[in-house]
Amino acid sequence: CQEKSFQILIFFCMALFKLDIPSFLCYNLRIYTKRFFRRIFLMGKYFGTDGFRGEANVDLTAMHAYKIGRFLAGYYRQLRGRRCKFVIGKDTRRSSYMLEYALVAGLTSSGGDAYLLHVTTTPSVSYVVRTEDFDAGLMISASHNPFYDNGIKLLNDRGEKMDADTIALLEDYLDTSSPEPKLAARDEIGRTVDYTAGRNRYMGYLISLAMRSYRGMRVGLDCANGSAWMLAKSIFDALGAKTYAINNEPDGTNINMNCGSTHIEELQNLVRELHLDVGFAFDGDADRCLAVDEQAQIVDGDKILYIYGRYMKERGKLINNTVVTTVMSNLGLYKAFDEFGIDYEQTAVGDRFVYENMLQNGHRLGGEQSGHIIFSKYASTGDGILTAIKLMEVILERKVPLSKLAEPVHTYPQLLQNVRVTNKETALQNPALQQMTTQIEQQLAGDGRVLIRPSGTEPVIRVMVEAATDELCKQYVEQLAAVIK
């Protein structure tokens, strides 16, 4: 984006909208331009890499949800030439119910049928969409965000995140309400169906993936007062574990509040006090999982990727001998992979990018340090409960504790600081910042790294440094932040 030719292209596209040309051409130009920029940035006015997200009734309102429902039902009816079916899940936020009813009103008013899974996980919606002949899926959740935020994630008929072209059309409709979908009448008005049976089938599917009984295992679960509340303990109990669940009493405002994968200290205390064999912490919609070993030490997404990647390689199951990571993965993971002879690829931050790489190249395992782990043989999204089941498989098959399995990954100290700026592009292009970055990388000499990237949703630059010690991380981050400021 720093190239002059690209800047000229941007101004040219902007100029097109100033020309006095027929309205239908303006509409098509607007759509094609949005598609073009979404392909480059995967970021629109409303929908980012993980759906439409913001503060409920401020950034994301019931009217937004209604219009999203109206658009999807009308769009898919035109695309398929028939009445279409949509499955909807939600997390435990107070605003999720409001948005659910608004989505249903929009879908049914444009002739779509809405099937309600009620409180469930994002991966369960993905599973139901791809296995039960639905046209699309919608998940109401803001993942790990606080309760007052909410979001809408859109999934295609394969349970994958919705494509950029459809999102571009939807965003244009949200901005202009044109073309307006036809309102259904009489028997064309859509139905609303209670579909808890779909959620139950998903639970049965996860149980079927367990290779061994968990009898004799003492397991802690932190449900984050979110979507895992109704599923995780039932699954582990069914598999025979002695299960201790915490943060499984949602009240609409306590989701992710000092609990779950973003606040794992409470699970560590539980494992330590009850002498558990392992603990698993989920986020609000349970598409992430972090683990705690029997010594109450955190096993993050990087270590999970190493443990299961090595397990797959030892069994001859790691297709292409490759694990997909993001640029935020720790240097210690890559050194452990190198030592065991496992190849890896890096993508931009976001499980969408990880999955797209896996899909394009046929890789079977990928994920993020934050706990989004994708097992492409079994799911098309990150799935926290599935990740816990897969870790249990390695523990039981290898007959060694989780701490031993994670031992080869030496995690380098890592410090991340957000620096607020008025213009992200100007800050990133600053010669002094580039010079400082090069200087620090030379000083690290391969025993650490610097990552500077713009936030996709906020006016901040994220500065991350990995180094041999916490002191070095702090020193270098402060130097870089000072230059940016």
N, C-alpha and C positions, 0 to 999 in steps of 0.2 A: 504493500500500500504506500510505500515511500516513493515509488517510481513516479516521475512526472507524467508519463503516459497514462498511468492509472488515474491520476488526479484529473487529467484532461477528460478522460472517459466519464468520470463522475460529473463534471460540469456539463458535458454534452448531454448526459441522461437527464440532468436537472433542467437543461434548456428545452428539452423536448416537451416538457409539461407547460411551457410558456407559449408554445406555438398554437395558432388558431387552426386546429385540425378537428375532424369529426369526432364526436364523443366516443363512438365505439372503438376508434383507433386509440384514443387517450386511455380508455379502460384496458385495452390489450397491452399497450406500452407500459402502463403502470404495473400490470401483472407480471409481464416478462422482466421488467426491471427488478421487481421484488424477488422474483425467482433467481435472477442473476446474483443479487447481493446475498440472498440467503445461502446460495451454494458456496459462496466465498466465506461468509461469516457465521452461517447457521444461527443467525440472531435477527429477530424482527422487532417490530414495535411492541408486540404483546408476547409472542412466543419465543423463548430462548431455547437453549439446548435441552432443557428438561420441562418444556411446557410453559403455560401461562401462569406466572406466579407473582404475588404481591400481597399487600395488606387487604384483608377481606373488607368489602364495602368501601374501600378507598381506591385501590388500584384494580381490584377484581370484584365486580359487583354481580348481583343477581341478574341484571340486564345483560351483562357480558355472557353469563352462562346461558341465558335464554336464547340469545342470538347465536351462540356456538351450536346449541342444539338444533335451532331452526336451520342453520346453514348445512350442518352435517346430514340431517335427514333429507333435505332437498337435493343436496349435491349427490349423495349416494343413490337416491332414487333415480336421478337423471343418468347417473353413470351405469347403474345396474338394470334400469328399466323395470324395476319392481319395488315393492315395499321392502325396506331394509331393517335389520335387527342390530341393536346396539346394547352392549352390556356396560353397566356402570358400577364402580366401586367407590368407597370413600373411607377416609380415616376418621379419627375420633374428635376432630376439631368441632367446636360449636357451630362454626359457619359452614361445615360440610353439608349439613342437612339442608340449609337454605339453598346452597348451590346445586345440590342434588335435585331438589324439587324444581328449580329453575331450568336445569338441563332437561329434565323429563318433560316439562311444559313445552320447551322449544322443539324437542324431538317429536313428540306426539302431535303437536300442532301442524307440523310439516309432513305428517304421515309416517313417521318412523316408530318402531316398537322398542320400548325401553325395558331392559331386563335388569333388575336391581339385585346386586350381590350384597348390598348394605355394607357394614363395616368389614373391610377385608384389606388385603395387601395389594400393592401394585403388581407384583409378579403373578398373583392369582388371577387378576383381570387379564393379563397377557396370556396365561395358560388357557383360560376359558375362551377367549377370542379365537385362538388358533386351533383349538381342538373341538369346538362346538358350533362351527359354521356361522359365526357372527361376522358382520361387515366391518365393525370397528369397535373399539373399546375406549372408555373414558374413566380416568381415575382422578378423584378429587382429593388432592393432598398437596401440602407444601413440604413434604419429606421431613428433613431435620430442622426446619425453621420453627420459630415460636408459634404458639397457638393462634395469635391474631393474624398471622399470614395464612394464605391458602393458595391453591393452584389447581389447574386442570391439565392433566397429561392425556394426550391423544395417542392411541395405538391403532395401527392398521389391522387388516384381517389376518396377518401372520403374527400378531402380538408384538410387532416392532414399533418403534416410535414413528409417528406419521411423517410422510415425505414432505420435502420443502415446497413442492409445487402446490399441494393441497393447503398447506399452511399459508402460503402467499395469497391464495384465493380467499381463505377464511379471514385473514387480516384485512384484506381489502373490503370485504363485506362488513367487518366490524367498524371500519372507518367511514364507509359510504352507504351501507344498507342497500347496495345495488350490485347486481340484480337481486331483487327480493324473491326468496323462495315462495312458491305457491302454498297458500294455506289449505290444509286438507279439510274435507267436509264429509258429513254423514259417516258411512262405513269406512272411509279412507283415513279417518282420524286414527292415530296410532294407539297401541295398547301399552299398558304398564304391567309388568309381570314380576312378581316376587320370585327371585331366583337364587335363594340360599343353597339350593341343590348344587349349583355350579361351584360354590365355595367348598362344599363338602367333598365334591369330586377332586378338587385340587388338593385338599388335605389327604385324601386317599392316595393320590398320585405320589406325593412326597413320601408318605409312609412306605409305599411300594419300592422306593429307591434305596431304602436302607438295606445294607448287605447283611447286617447282623443284629441280634437283639442287644438292647442297651441295658439289659438286666445286670445289676451290680454297679452301674455307673451313677455317680452323684453329680447332677448337672444343674447349674444356675442359669436362669434366663432373665434378662432385663428387657421387658416388653415396651419400654419407653412410653407407657400409657397411650400407646398408639395401635396401629393395625394388627400387630402380632398378639395383642391382648387375648383374642378369642381363638387363636390358632396354635401358637407355638407350644404352650404347655400341653394341650390336648395331643399333639403329635408326639412329643417326647414321652408322655405318659403311655401312649399306645405302643410305643416301641420298647417299653419296659424300664425306662430310666426312673430313678428317684429324683424328681424334679422340684426345684425350688424357684418359684417365679416371684419377681419383684416388679414394681411399677406396672401393675396390671389392673389398676382401678381408675380408668379414665373418667374425667368429669367434664370434658369439653375444653378445659383451659390448662390442663397439666401435661399435655403431650410434649415430650422432649424437655420438660422442665427439670433441669439438674439430673437427668437420667438418660438411659439409652446410649447409643454408640458415640454421641458427642460429649457425654459426661459419664465416663465409664468407672469412676471412682467407687460408686456405690456397689457395683458388681464385684469389683476387686475386694471390697470389704466383706461382701457375702461369701466369696470363695475362701477368703482367708479365715473368717470366723467359723464357718461350717466345714472346713477342710474338704471342699468339693474337688472333684476330678477335673472339672472344666466349667467355664462359664461363657455364655454368648449374649452379646448386647446388640439390639436392633435399633433402627431409627424409626421415625414416625410412620412411614408406610412400608417398613420391613423389606426394602430392597437392598439394605446394607446390613452387614454383620461384622463385628469385631469380636475377638475371642480373648479370654483370660485363662492362662494356664494354671496348673495346680499350685504354682508358687505365687499366684495373684499378679503375674506379669502380663502386660498387654501383648497380644498377638494381633498385629494390624493387618491391613489388606496385603501389604507387601509380603509379609511372612506367610500368610495364607496362600498366596500365589506360589511361593517357593515350596511350601510343604506339599501342596497338591500337584504342582508341576513336576516335582521330583518323583512323587508317587506314580504319576502317569508315565513318566519316562522309564522308571524301573519295571513297569508292567508292559512296556511297549505300546502305550496308548496315547502318547503325546505326539499327535499328528504334526508333521513339519518340524518337530523338535523345537517348537516356538511357543512362548508365552507373550501375550500382548499386555503392555503396561502403558502408563501415561508419563509425561515429563516430570510429574511430581513424585514418582517412585524413588525410593532411597537408593543412593549409590551402593549401600551394603547389599541390596537385593541383586544388583547387577554383578557384583563381585562374586556372590554366592552362586549365581547362575553360571558365570564363567568357570568357576571351579568345578562345577558338576557337569559342564558341557551342555548347558541348555541355552538356546538362542532366544532372543527377545526382540520385540519391536516396541517403539514408543509412539504414542499419539498425543494429541492435545488433551487437556483435562476435560473429562466428561465421559460417562459410560456410553453415550451415543457414539462417540468416535472410536472407542474400544470395540464395540460390537460391529460397527461398519468395517473396521479393519479385519476382524475375525471372519465376517461374512465374505468379504472380498477374497481373502487368502486361504480360507478353509481351516483356520486355527480353532482349537477346541477350548482353550483356557485364556482368560484375560480379565483385567480388572484394575481397580484403583486402590491406592493406599488407604482411602477413606472407608473401604469395605464393600464397595460395589464389585462383586465377583461374578463373572459370567461363565457358566458352563454351557457352551453352545449346543452340546448334544441333548441337553435336558431343558433349556430355557432360552428365550430371546431377550431377556433383561437380567439385571442383577437380581438375585433372590437371596435374602438374608437367611431364611430358614433352610433353604436348600444348601447354602454354604455351610451352615452348622452341621447338617446331615453328612456332607462330604468330609468335613474335618473329623467327625466322629468315626467315619469309615476308616480313615488313615490311622487314627489312634487305636482302634480295635484290631485292625488287620496287622499293624506293625507291633502291637503289644508294648508300646512305649508311651510315656507321658508326653503331653503337648510341648512342654518346655524343651524336651530332648529333640523333638522334631523341628522346632524353630531355631535351635542352637546355632546352626551354620550361618545364619544371617546376622551379621554384626551391623546393627543400625547406627549410621552416622548421625551425630547431633544435627538437627535441622531447625532453623528459625525462620518464621514467616512474619513479615510486617506489612500492613497496608498503609500506603502513603496517599493521602487525598490530594488530588490535583485538579486544576481547572480544565486542562486539555491533555488527555492521555497520549495522543499521538505526538504532540509537541514534546512532552516529557521524555518519551521513549527515544525520540530522534536527537535529543540533546547530546552534543559531542562530548561534553564533560562526563556525562553518565556512561557513555560508551567507552570512554578512555578508562574510567574508574573500574568498570566491569572487566575489561581486558587485563588491567593491572592486578586485580584480585585473583582472577583465574590463573594468571602466571604464578602468583605467590602460592596458590593452592597446589599447583603442580600435579594435578591428577588425583589428589587426595581430598577432593571436595569439588563443589561446583556452585555456580551462581545461576539463578533463574529469575528473570524479571519479565513480568507479563501484565497486561491490562486486565482488569476485571471485566467480565461480560455484562454485568448488571449495575455496577456502581462507578462513580468517578474516582477510582483509586488505581494505583499501580501496586501490584503485589510483588514484594521483594523477598526472595527466598535464598538462603545460603546454607549449604551443607559443608561441614568441615570436621576436622578430627576432634575438636573440643567445642564445648558450649561457648567458651570465652571468645574463640575465633569467630564463631557464628555471629555473636553479638557485636563484635568489633566491626566485621565487614558489613553487616546489615545496617548498622548506624552510619557507616561511611556512605553507603549507597543512598540511604534515606535522606541524608543531609544534602547530597548533590541534587536529588530530585526536588527537595523543598526549595 
